[in-house]
């Protein structure tokens, strides 16, 4: 048979546990590669902090396979991981749900932690944060407080005081990028007090 854009091969396997009803999913990955998306991902996406482990291409391919299979949540990847026939066709195992979550969480913007240290020390499951953005708006206090670049925080950022929120600690996959000095912490605390109308502000 003539090979087209997506090369293929025929292999006869006797073992029943390598039979899959999802044989079309590897074609999705083959199409991505034929279109050169792997090279684009390598050039444009940089998330990994260490050389070992799955790279960005493998993680994004896994997410695309998950969506193409009709997955409704990250945990559905476990169904695909258990499909030995699918993994054989892909020529690799798929990442775990936790690994995919960590990968996706790494795309979130930096945030300023404003939670009491006692709760952090007690391993409370969530943390209060103020999101940061590099889309700067001047003279927007108390809704925005300027945080100057320092440490691993590479760009000046605005702390979005009116968007304080609690996030799952599993989303805190990097950092701290920098630590604010007491005078700047006081400015943030005062802004929070104004926006939240806390007593004494």
C-alpha positions, -999 to +999 in steps of 0.1 A: +000+000+000+012+035-009+024+056+021+007+091+021+013+121+044+008+100+075+029+069+072+015+037+087+023+001+093+004-031+100+014-053+129-003-084+141-003-089+179-018-120+195-020-106+231-056-095+238-046-068+263-031-048+235-064-045+216-079-010+217-111+007+206-092+040+204-070+032+175-079+065+158-064+087+185-027+082+174-037+096+140-045+129+158-009+130+172+005+120+138-015+148+122-001+173+147+034+162+139+029+162+101+017+198+104+049+207+123+032+216+156+059+198+176+085+222+164+063+252+171+056+239+207+093+234+213+100+270+201+071+288+219+063+268+251+089+266+279+075+253+312+098+225+324+122+235+351+143+202+349+157+182+320+142+149+331+105+140+327+081+145+298+087+176+276+062+202+266+054+184+233+044+152+250+023+170+276+004+190+250-001+159+228-015+141+258-040+170+264-050+169+227-055+132+228-076+136+260-098+162+243-101+142+211-112+111+231-141+131+246-125+135+280-145+158+303-119+164+330-082+159+336-088+127+356-102+111+324-066+107+313-064+077+337-088+058+314-065+063+285-034+055+306-050+021+313-055+013+276-024-007+268-033-010+232-035+028+229-002+033+247+014+007+224+002+026+193+014+059+208+047+042+217+047+056+252+026+058+283+005+089+289+012+113+318-008+111+350-036+134+359-015+151+385+013+157+360-011+173+336-025+195+364+010+207+373+017+214+337-014+235+332-010+253+365+024+265+354+007+287+328-010+308+355+002+343+362+023+350+392+005+359+424+014+376+457+007+355+487-011+375+514-021+346+538-009+345+574+023+325+579+006+305+606-018+290+581+010+283+557+030+265+584-001+245+593-003+232+557-037+247+552-049+233+518-055+267+502-037+300+501-049+336+498-032+354+469-034+386+450-029+380+412-001+399+394-002+412+359+024+427+336-003+448+319+005+479+339-019+508+347-005+539+363-021+557+392-047+530+399-042+527+437-057+511+458-070+487+431-035+482+417-002+483+435+030+484+415+055+456+423+089+462+409+109+435+393+133+417+416+147+383+422+131+359+397+102+383+390+116+395+357+091+423+349+074+451+368+039+439+377+006+453+392-009+435+421-047+433+414-059+441+449-096+438+440-091+402+428-078+386+460-087+349+460-080+315+475-063+289+453-055+252+458-019+248+471-012+224+443-012+254+420+018+268+438+043+250+416+070+277+414+085+302+437+087+323+456+099+344+428+106+374+451+099+387+486+085+421+493+102+443+519+081+454+549+074+490+536+059+475+504+040+449+523+025+477+544+013+494+511-003+462+500-020+456+534-033+492+534-047+487+499-064+455+509-079+472+539-093+500+517-108+477+491-123+452+516-133+480+540-116+464+569-118+481+604-091+506+610-086+514+573 
